[in-house]
Amino acid sequence: MRFHTRKWVKPEDLNPNGSLFGGKLLAWIDEELALYSIIQLENSRIVTKHMSEINFRSSVIQGDIVEIGIDVVKFGMSSLTLKCEARNIMTRETIITIDTITMVSLGIDGKPKAHGKTEIEFIRDRLK
C-alpha cells in the first residue's frame, strides 16, 4: 500500500472524548481517494459511489499524525475500485481500514464515462 497523505490532528478535529472525530477522518479519506482517482483516470469529474464496511481499529489524539494509504483493487469500465488504510505514523497502529471503495468517472452530462485505463500510471511516466 502506498501512503500518500499525512494529516496532523488538531483541536478542531477532536470529538467530545478528546480523540479524532471519525467523520473528520472519513472526509480526509474521501478527499484523498478523489484526488488519487482524478490523477489516475485523468478526469476531474469523479464521485464516490460506494464504500464497504468501515472498520475503526484504534483511536488518535491531538498531536498525532495520520497517514492515509491507498491501493488499487481493480479498474472497471468507468470506475476505479480502491482499498484504504489510515494509520498513526507515530505508533504505526492501524486506525481504520476500508476494503473497497468505488470511485466513478463522470462525463459532462453527469453520467458514468468510460476511462479506458487498465493499470496504475505515475505522472512521471506520462511526462516521458
C-alpha positions in Angstrom: 0.0 0.0 0.0 1.3 3.5 -0.9 0.8 6.1 1.8 0.2 9.5 0.1 -1.1 12.0 2.6 -0.3 13.0 6.2 -2.7 14.9 8.4 -1.9 16.5 11.8 -4.6 16.0 14.3 -5.5 19.5 15.7 -8.0 20.6 18.4 -10.7 21.3 15.9 -10.5 17.7 14.7 -11.5 16.2 18.0 -14.7 14.7 19.3 -16.1 15.2 22.8 -14.0 12.3 24.0 -10.7 14.0 23.0 -10.0 11.7 20.1 -10.1 12.2 16.4 -13.7 12.6 15.1 -14.5 9.7 12.8 -16.3 11.9 10.3 -13.3 14.1 10.0 -11.1 11.1 9.2 -13.6 9.9 6.6 -13.7 13.3 5.0 -9.9 13.3 4.8 -10.0 9.8 3.2 -12.8 10.7 0.7 -10.8 13.7 -0.4 -7.6 11.6 -0.8 -9.5 8.9 -2.8 -11.0 11.6 -5.1 -7.6 13.2 -5.7 -6.0 9.8 -6.4 -8.8 8.8 -8.8 -8.7 12.2 -10.6 -5.0 11.7 -11.2 -5.3 8.0 -12.2 -8.3 8.5 -14.5 -7.3 11.9 -15.8 -10.8 13.3 -15.2 -11.7 15.9 -12.6 -15.3 14.7 -12.6 -15.1 11.8 -10.0 -17.6 10.7 -7.5 -17.6 8.2 -4.6 -20.2 5.6 -5.4 -19.7 3.0 -2.7 -17.7 2.3 0.5 -17.7 -1.2 2.0 -17.7 -1.7 5.8 -15.6 0.9 7.6 -13.6 -0.7 10.4 -12.3 1.7 13.1 -9.5 -0.2 14.8 -7.8 2.4 17.1 -8.1 6.0 18.1 -5.9 9.0 17.6 -5.4 12.0 19.8 -4.4 15.6 19.3 -0.9 16.0 18.0 -0.8 12.6 16.3 -0.1 12.4 12.6 -2.3 10.3 10.4 -1.1 8.7 7.2 -3.6 7.7 4.5 -2.7 4.8 2.2 -4.4 3.7 -1.0 -4.2 0.6 -3.2 -6.0 -0.1 -6.4 -8.1 -3.2 -6.3 -9.4 -3.1 -9.9 -10.2 -0.9 -12.9 -13.8 -1.1 -14.2 -15.1 0.5 -17.4 -16.0 3.8 -15.7 -14.9 3.1 -12.2 -11.8 2.5 -10.1 -12.1 0.3 -7.0 -9.6 1.1 -4.2 -8.9 0.0 -0.7 -7.7 2.3 2.0 -5.9 2.2 5.4 -5.2 5.1 7.7 -2.5 4.6 10.4 -0.9 6.6 13.1 2.6 7.5 11.9 3.9 7.8 15.4 2.7 4.4 16.8 2.2 2.6 13.4 -1.2 1.4 14.6 -3.9 1.0 12.0 -6.7 3.5 12.7 -9.2 2.5 10.0 -9.5 0.1 7.1 -11.9 0.2 4.2 -11.7 -2.9 1.9 -13.4 -1.5 -1.1 -14.3 2.0 -2.3 -15.7 2.5 -5.8 -14.9 5.8 -7.5 -16.7 6.6 -10.8 -15.6 8.8 -13.6 -18.3 11.0 -15.0 -18.8 12.8 -18.3 -20.0 16.4 -18.7 -23.6 15.1 -18.6 -23.0 13.7 -15.1 -23.3 10.1 -16.2 -20.6 7.4 -15.9 -18.0 7.8 -18.6 -15.5 5.1 -19.7 -12.0 6.0 -18.8 -10.0 3.5 -20.8 -7.5 2.8 -18.1 -6.3 -0.7 -17.1 -3.3 -0.2 -14.8 -1.8 2.3 -12.3 0.1 5.1 -14.0 2.5 7.5 -12.4 2.6 11.1 -13.5 6.4 10.9 -14.1 5.8 8.2 -16.7 3.2 10.3 -18.5 5.7 13.1 -18.9 8.2 10.9 -20.8 
